Amino acid sequence: MDDSITRTLQTSVSPPASSWVRFLRSYGPTPNNASLFDEYVSAALAKAKVAPIRLNSPQLINILERVRSGVPGSILIAGTAGDGKTYHCRSLWSELGGDDRVWSDPQPIKKQSIDGGRVAIFVKDLSELSDEQGDEALGMLERSVLGKEDQEFLVLAANHGQILERLRSLGNRQGHSHPLRKLIQDAFLQSSSQHERLAVFDLSKTAHRHSLEESLDAVSRHPAWSNCLSCSLDKDGRVCPISENRRRLLGENDGRRMAKRLGDLVEIARYNGAHLPVRDLLALSANMILGHPTAREGLMSCSDIVRIQEAGSVENGSIYGNVFGANLPRRRTLSRPVFRVLTGFGIGEETSNAIDGLLVYGTDDSKLSDAFARLVASDAFYGATQSYLAAQRRYLEGDEGARLDEGASAFLKRMESQRQRLFFTLPETEPDFRFWDLTAFRFAGDYLETVAALVQRKAIAEPARARLARGLNRIMSGLLLENTDKIFVASSGGFTHSKVSVLCDSELPARKVSGGLGMAIKLDEITGQPRIDITVVFGANDEVSLLLSPIRFEFLCRVAEGALPASFSNECLEDLMAFKARLLRQAELFRSGLELDGEPLPDDGTLYLNFIEIEHNGHGFSRPIAVRVGI
């Protein structure tokens, strides 16, 4: 049988996992993501005849425990769009014995009797209610929380701003501030602030790494993938990019390195204030496995595989590029928060001389050949493919035009793809090739280690502490100081935001000493971020604090390593200048108190100034100088 007949037979019969892959496509970042919404899931599952994608939800367990405890009062399930509010409502309805057909009914308010004669009133989305229905639901909420209603309780799903605005509007119409508004707002801001008759479950506060791992596992370990084992498109020397991407996501040969690195990125994004809803994480998981730029809507189905294999474009569906939406049109990539956040790390664009030298000269340089074979050539599908090696050869051996911007664009694009792959595949045991150097946050690994140490109540790594101290000194003085054992709070004599400040206002130890003087690095209980606390004077109860987001941490570390402040972030520089101003103010208030309580200083026209001077090795010290001025 010739090849053309074989291909015809293969494409005429649907591959065994085609129904599952078609269903998974609908979770990806398609222009019309209807099945991502909970109300469409049941219909899509019935059509595809596959098991649903299930996520373990600790919050659902907690909600069930609250209902079954019999404690009177209502339940508020809050979050942003895509956090799974409707999913949690539907799951709770089913766990309490609710009928799926009743849930599918368009009526927005539903009732379910439970043990003990109590009645649960479900509102799966506050935005679906008219003003009259909304007022009725919020009245029920008020009676069950602040009144004596014990038989009926509300299970209400709503966005944060949505319910606060509804309560504000209702209070205005009633001529007073609604009593629930501040109570709920405090619960959003401080999870510890909970009313005994109102249980608030804020899905937006779910740990991002945990949500990501749940999403990746739910997609990559779905039982329907077992059908791929009998598929001829991934046998006898043929490589199915869908199966290959799934194998890499499972990471059975490298300890799930890719999932761990992706979790690190998501954690850094969370500490920077970005929230990634579960809906987006599921879309990311589907896109990583199914992404290919030549497929319809950028997402492969089983019917695309033969064409992709025959075109020799399997490598274009690399999971490492799909993480950043390389398979999608730019507009669709930027429309998704998860891709905006991940592309913000600059992976593919950021690099180091060592890594670029490896990618360009690795085949010819004897000093790099072993590393190239180990880190690039060992990946025959997405690493040193024949097309990559050919482009590399043209770049190195071609005429001058092949190395100019226009002629080199094809190879430079491939280098971006390789940098993305290396970020997820470089072992931690490669000291010459640091994977964090491939991101805009080169000290992100140190940041995560600092957070972990503080959570475990351990001392943070000394190199990280030293960089923070050196960075602070350089920012506050504008001088290239090397000191890591002391902190100089410097001024210019009048203008706090002066870029260069040579007058030492206070000289403090870089570690807290007895009496509380100096700098300490602690964990902020509310944000979970590291925090710099500095006490300027002995015995003072007031500390001046600076929260260390990953951006601020990176800024201080880059400055400590020699980067100019203006080349990174003006916002970070302004934050540090404001921190310095608060330190100077605290010291000034303390000195003012001493002058009021103690003997007045002689007014002989002498000014006592401490100038910061630098030794040849870069270490600074303060030199006191008395300046006599005419009176």
N, C-alpha and C positions, 0 to 999 in steps of 0.2 A: 504494500500500500504506500503510495507516494505521500510526500509531506503535505501537499495541498489538500488531499482527501482527509488526512489525519487532522489537520487544523479545522476543516469543515465539520468533522464529527465532534471535535472538542467544543466548538463554539455553538453547535446546535443543541447540545445538552447542557442544562444549567449546572454549574459547579455545585457541589453538595452544600456549601455554606452560603450560597447566593442570597437566600432569604434573610439570613442573619446580617450579612454585610449590607444589604439594602436597608434594613431597619437601622443599623448603626449609622449609615450615612445621614439619616434624618437628625441625628444628634450632633452632627458636625456643623460647622459655620456656613450653612447654605443661606442663600438670600431669603428663603422662606423657612423659618425654623418652627413650624407649627407643632411638630411632635415633641419639641422640647418643653412645651407647656403641659402641665400635669393633666389638664382636662382632655388632651388629645392622646394620651399615652395608651389608654385601654383600647381605643379603636385601632391604633397602629399595631399594637401587639396582636390583636385578633386577626388582622390582615396578614401579618408576617408569620404567625403561628410559631413564635419563639418565646422563650422565657423572658420576663422583664429584667431590666438592669436594676439590681437591688443594691442600695447603699445602707450600710449599718449606720444607724443614727442614735448616738447616745442620748440626744435630746428627746427623741421619741420615747425612749425608755423612761426618762425622767418625767415626761408629761403623763405617761400612763400611771406611774407611781403616784403622781399628784392626784389624778382623778380617782384612783382606787383607794387612796388613803381616806377618802370621805371628808377631807378638810373642806369646809365651806368656802365659797368665793370662786372667782372666775380665772380663766387662763387667757393670756395674751401671747400669741406667737408672732414675733416681730422680725423684721429683716428687710433687706433690700430686694429688688427684683431679681429672681433667679436663685434665692437662698433656699427654696424648698418649703415655703410656708404652706402652699396648697397641698403639697405632698404629705407634710406632717398632719394637716387636718384630715385628709382622706385616710391616711394610715390609722389615725386615732379613731376615726369613724368606724373603720373595719374592725379594729381590735375590740371596740365596744359592742360589736354585733350589728352594726348598721348595714343596710341593704345597699349593694353597689348600684342597683337601678334607681333607688331614691337619690343617691349621691349624684348620679348623672342627670337627674332632673334639673331643668334650668332655674328652679326656684332658689334664690340666693341664701335664704335662711332655712335651716333644717333642724329638726328636733329628734333626739334619740333618748329613750328611757334606759336607765341603767339600774344596777342593783341598789336596793335601799329606797326605791321610789323617787330617786332624783332624776332630773331631766337635764340633758346637755343640749344647749342651743348652739348650733354651729354657724358661723359666718366665715366662709372660706376666703373671702376677700372683701374688705371694707369698701374698696373703691367700686364694687358692683352695686352697692346699695344706693337708692335714691336718698335725698335729704331726709324725707319722712322716715324711711326705713332705718337710715343711719342714726337718727335721733332716738328711735325706738331701741335700737341695739345698744347705744351708749347709755340710755336710761336703764336698761337691764344690767349693764356693766356696773353702773353706779349703785344700783340697789343691792347687787350681790357683793360688792366690795365694801361699801360704806353704810349699807342698810342692814336689814335683818332677813334678807331673802336667802334661805338655805336650801330650798328644794330645787330651784332652777339655777343654773350657772351658764356662763357664756364661754365658748371657745372661739376666740376672735383672732383672725389673721389680718395683719396690716403692716404697711410700710411705716417707718419711724415718723417721718414728717407728716404722713397722711393722717394718722390718728391724732397727733398733736394739733394739727390744723383744724380737724373736725371738732375736737374738744374746745379749742379757742373760739371757733365760730359759734358753737352751741352755748358756751358761757356768755358770749357777747349778746346773743339773742335773749338769754335769760337774765341779763343785767348784772352778771357777776363773773368772777374768774372761776372756771370750772374746777371743782376740788380734785378731780383725777389728773388734771393736766400736769401739775408739778410733780405729783407722785410718780407718774409714768415717765416723765422726763428724767427725773433723778434715777429711776431704775435703768434707763438707757445709758446714762452717763456713768453710773456706779452700780455695778452688778450686785454689790452688797446691800444696796438700798432697796429692800423689798418689803411690801406690805403683806401682812400675814394672810389676807384674804384675796390677794392678787398675785398670781404666779406669772412672772414675765420670763419668757424663753426667747432670748435674742439670738437668732440664728446667724447674724452677721458677726458674732463674736466667736464662732467656732474656729478652732485652730486651723490655719490654712494648710499646713503640712499634712495634718490628719485628713482633711477633706480631699486634698489632692491624692493621697495614697489610696483612700477609699474609691475615688473615681477611677484611677488607673487600674486598680485591682478589679473593680466591677466590670470594666470594659475588657481588659486583657485576659481575664480568667473566666469569662463567661463560658458556660458549658457548650454553647453552640459552636465554639471554635474546634471542638473535636471532629466536626465534619470535614475540616480541612485535611485531616490525616489521610483521607482517601482521594484527595484531589490530584489529578494528573498534572495540573499547572505548576505544582511545586515538587516535581519528581524528575528523576532521570536527567539531571543537569540543568533543569529549568528552575528559575527562581521567581517565586511570586512575591512582589514587593509588599503585599499586604501581610503575608505570613512572615516575611523577613522582618518587617517593622514590629510585628507583634513579638517575635522572638527577642528582639533587642530590648523592647520595653519590659518583657519579663525578666531579662537580665540574669538568666540562670547560670551563665558562665562567668559573670564578673560581680556577683553579689548585689545585683540590682543597682549598679553604679549610676545609670542614667536617671532612674527614679529618685535616687538620693540627691543628685545634683539639681534636678528640677525642683525638688522639695526645698533645697537651700535657696534657690531663686525666689520661690514663692514666700518663704519666710522673710527674706530681706525686703521683699515688696510689702509684706504686712507691716514690718517695723517702720517702713517709710510711709505708712498710712494708706496703702492701697488695699481695697477689699475685693476679693475675687469670689463671686457667688458660685455655688455648686453647678449651676447651669453652664457657666463658662468653663469650669474645670472638666465637665463631661464633654463639652464641645472640643476642648483642647485634646482630651484623650482620644476622641474619635478622629480628629484631624491628624494626630501623630501617626496613626496606623494607616489611614486611608488617603492621606494627602498625595496628590500628584498634579502638577500644573496642566497637563494635557487632558486630564479626565474632566468629565462634565461637572461644572461647578467646583472644580478643583479637588473632588473627592472620588476615589476609585470605587467601582463596583466590580464584581467578578467578571462581568462581560468585557471590561477594559484590559484584562491582564494579557491576553494573547496579543492584542495590538501593541501594548507597551513592550512586551518581550520581543516581538518581531522588529520593533523600531530601535531596540537596544537602548531604551531610555529608562531602565529600571532604576538607575542611580538618581534620576531626577525626583523620584518619590522618597528620597532619604528622610527618615524620621527626624534627623537632626536639623534639617531645614524646616520641616513641618511644624516643629515646636514654635517657630517664630512666624508661621504663616507664609513661608516662602512659596507655597503652592497656590496662594490666593491673590486676587487683585489687591492692590495696595489699599483701595478704599474699604474693601471688606475687612482687611486686616486691622485697619485703624478703627473700624466701627466696633470691634470687640475689645472690652477692657483687658482681657487676659493677654491678647496679642500686643496691645499697646504697652502693657506693663513689661512683658518679656522682651520686646524689641528695645525697650528703654535701657536694657543692660548693655546694648551695643555689641553683643556677641556676634562675631563675624567681621565687625569693623575694627574693634579693639584688638591689639596684638602686642607681641614683644619681638625684639630682634632675634632672640633665640628660636622662637617658634616659626617666624617667617623664614629664617635661614634654613630651618629643617625642611619646610615645605618647598622652597625654591631649589636649594642645592643638595638636598638629602641624597639624591641618587648618585651624585658625582663626588661629593666631599667624603673622603675616607673617614674623617672624624665624625661625620653625621650618618654614615651609611647604616650602622647598626641600629641607631635610634629610628631611622627612617623605616627600616625593615620591620622593626618591632611595633612602631606606632602608626605607620601609614600604610606600608605595603601589605601588612598582615590582613587588612580589610579589603577583600577583593570586590566587594559590592559597592561600598560608599567611600572607600579610601583611594588607594593607588589603582584606579581602574585604567583600562587601556586609553580611554579618552583623556583622563587626567594626565597620564604620562606623556601622551602625544602633545597636549597643550603645553606641558612643562618643557618638553624638548623644543618646540617651536619658540617658546619664550627665551630659552637659553641659547639656542643655536641659530635662530632666524636672523633676518636682516634687522637693521635699526628700527624700521617701522613696527616690527613685532614687539618691541619693548617700549614704544611710546604709548600714551594713554589709550588711543583708539585701538591700536593693534593688540595691546596687552589686555584689553577689557575681558576677553573670554577667560584667560588664565586667572586674572585677578578675581573674577567672579567665582571661579572654582576654589581659589584660596579662601574666600569668605566662607564657602561651604565647608572646607576642611577645618577652618577655625571653629566653626559651630560643632562639627563632629568631635574635634579634639577636646572641646570643653566638657563634653559628656563622657569621653572615653579615656582621657589621660589618667593613669594611676597616680595616687598620692605619693608613690615612691619614686617619682621622677623629679628630683630637685631642680634640674636644669630647665624643666618645662612646667611652669606653674599654671594650672588651669584657670585660676582667678585672674591671671594677667590678661586673659582673653575677654575680660568684662570691663565695664566702666567702674566697677567696684573691686579694685584689686586687693583691698583689705577686708572684703566681706567675710572671708573665712575666719579672720581674727575676730571680727565682730560677733559671729555666731559662737565662737569658742568663748569669748568674753561673757556673752549672755548665759551660756551653759554653765560656766564656772560660777557665776553669781547665783544662778538658780540652785546649784548644788552647795552654795555657801563655801566655795573654795576660792583661793587667791587667784586672781587673773594672771595670765602669762606676763612675765616681766618685760619682754619686748613690746607688747601692746601698751602696757602702762608707760614705758619709757617714751614711746612715740607720742602718746597723748600729752605727756608733760612737755616734751620738746616742742610739739605743735602749738600748745598753749603759749609757751614762752615766746615763740617766734611771732605769733599773731599779736600778742599784747604789747610786744616791744617793737616789732618791725625789724628786729635784728636777727642775724643768723646764729642764734644761740644754740649751743649743744647740750645745755644743762638738762639733766633728767631727774636730778635729786632735789631740785628746788623750783619754786614757781615765782617768777617776777611779775608783780602787778604794777605795770608801768604807766606813766602819764607823760604828757608833753608840757605839763605846767598849766594847762587851762583847757585845751581842746581834746576831749575824750576820744574822738574818732580819728585822731591824727594817725597816719599810717606808720610814722616812726615816733616812738616815745622812749626817751633815754633817761627819764627821771624815774627812779625806783620808789614807788609809793609804799609797797610792802614786799617783803621777801619771806616766802613761806616754804616749809618742807613739802615735798611732793607726796608724802604720806602723813596721815594724821598722827600726831604725837599726843602725849599726855596733856590734858587741858583742851584738847579738841582742835588745836591749831593745825592748819594744813589742808591737804586734798585727800579725799576719799572717793572711791568709785563704788557705787551701790546699785541695786536693782530697784527701779521704780515700781511700786506695787500696782499702780493703776495701769500704766502703759506696758509694763514688762520690758521696758528698754533700760539699758545702763544709764546711770546718771552721775555726773561729776558734782560733788559737794565740796565747797571750799569755805573754810572758816578763817577769817582774816585776823582775828584777835583772840587771845587766850580767854577761855571761859565763856565766850559768847554763845548764846543758845541759837542764834539765827545763822543758818548756813545759806550761802548763795549757790543755787543749783542750776545745772545745765543738762537737759535731757540729750542723750546721744542717740539720735536716729542714725541709720547707716550712712546717710549723706553727710551728717556732721562728723561722724567717726572717720569717714573716708577723707573728708576735707582736712581734719587735723593730722591724719597720718600722712597724707600727700605733702602737706606743708612741712611736716617733720622730715620728710625725705628730700626736700629741696624744691618742691613746686611753688610757684608764685601764687598767692591767694587770689589775685584777680583773674588768673587763668582757669579757675575752677568754678566758683559760684559767689556772686556778689551777695546773695541772700545769706549764705553761710557766714561770710565775713561780717555782715551786719549783725547776725545773731551773736557772734563771738564778741563784737564790739559792745553790744548791749550787755552781755555777761560781764565784760570788763568794767563797764560803767557802774553796774550794781556792786561789784567788788570795791571799787573806789569809793562809792557812796557809803558802804558799810564801814570802811576804815575811817572815813571823814566823820561819820556820826559818832564813832567810838572816841576819836580824838577830841571832838567837841565836848563830849561828856566829861572827859578827863580835865579839860580846861575849866569847865564849870565847877567841878567838884574839888579840884586840887588848887594848889598855889598858882597864881597867874604867872605866865612866862614873862621874863624881862623884855621890855620893848626897847632894845638898844639898836634896832635897825639891822640885826643880823638874821639872815636866812640860812637855814640848814638844809641842804639838798643832798640827795643820794643819786649819783650818776651811775648808770650801768656801763661798765667797761668790759671789753672782751679780750681774753688772752689769746695767744697765738693758736691754741688748740680749739678755739671756739667757745670755751667755757666763759660765762659771764660772772661778774662779781660787782657788788655795789661799793662805790667809793664815796664816803661822806665829804662834802665840801661846804665850808661856811662862806657865805657871801654877805659882805657888809654894804649896805646901801645908805645913802644919805637920807636924813630925816628932815 
